Amino acid sequence: MLSLTDLNTYYGEAHILRGASLELPAGTALGLLGRNGMGKTTLIRTLMGYVRPASGRIVWEGADVTGSPPERMARRGIGYVPEGRGIFPNLSVRENLLMSARAGVDGRKEWTEERVLATFPRPAERLGHGGGQLSGGEQQMLSIGRALMTNPKLMILDEATEGLAPLIVAEIWRVIGQIRATGISTLIVDRDYRKVLAHTDRAAVMEKGRIVIAGASDTLAADTSALAQYLGV
């Protein structure tokens, strides 16, 4: 479904991605791990078109999409839940959901407003509230629900549980498992490597802008020496 080959990305003079390569087969869940500052979010932002790579290639379902802007990546079927949530604070909960509602690229309309609200009871109780009036956990649920309203083929979740209370974190992981069960491919970045490995089929570890390990999640979970070396656990 998705192939990133030898990506090099800069922020000004800073060389962030250094030949990063990654593959995500259709229907799978992929975890992206690494210490802070290793390039995980930059890889996602490069994939989504917020940052243009200096070199390398991004292929989505057989088409070269290198350098495509974010709105085109979204129209191709990629739902993005960014770090920081990206909720529109002056729009109501319902407006945040409806502004992104559309059929998937293959015409699917499985994720409707009703289904999203049934999945996320907390935002459902606050439909008329502004996005900025919600708690951090409620905003995160709304951000995931908004991405699901696009009926994506791939969901990207960047630090979806960061800074949230334990009960909310458990709820987010429950929903991630539910999304995975529907057959939507997922790319998950999160600091809790144990949860990531438990909720994915495959995982990759980043170190200084490169993918240094990639393989089955259960195999990586058993490789304690690699986890200690690259994640400091």
Stockholm file with secondary structure:
# STOCKHOLM 1.0

chainA/1-233         MLSLTDLNTYYGEAHILRGASLELPAGTALGLLGRNGMGKTTLIRTLMGYVRPASGRIVWEGADVTGSPPERMARRGIGYVPEGRGIFPNLSVRENLLMSARAGVDGRKEWTEERVLATFPRPAERLGHGGGQLSGGEQQMLSIGRALMTNPKLMILDEATEGLAPLIVAEIWRVIGQIRATGISTLIVDRDYRKVLAHTDRAAVMEKGRIVIAGASDTLAADTSALAQYLGV
#=GR chainA/1-233 SS CEEEEEEEEEETTEEEEEEEEEEECTTCEEEEECCTTSSHHHHHHHHHTSSCCSEEEEEETTEECTTCCHHHHHHTTEEEECTTCCCCTTSBHHHHHHTTCCCCTTSCCCSCHHHHHHHCHHHHTTTTSBGGGSCHHHHHHHHHHHHHTTCCSEEEEESTTTTCCHHHHHHHHHHHHHHHHTTCEEEEECSCHHHHHHTCSEEEEEETTEEEEEEEHHHHHHCHHHHHHHHCC
#=GC SS_cons         CEEEEEEEEEETTEEEEEEEEEEECTTCEEEEECCTTSSHHHHHHHHHTSSCCSEEEEEETTEECTTCCHHHHHHTTEEEECTTCCCCTTSBHHHHHHTTCCCCTTSCCCSCHHHHHHHCHHHHTTTTSBGGGSCHHHHHHHHHHHHHTTCCSEEEEESTTTTCCHHHHHHHHHHHHHHHHTTCEEEEECSCHHHHHHTCSEEEEEETTEEEEEEEHHHHHHCHHHHHHHHCC
//
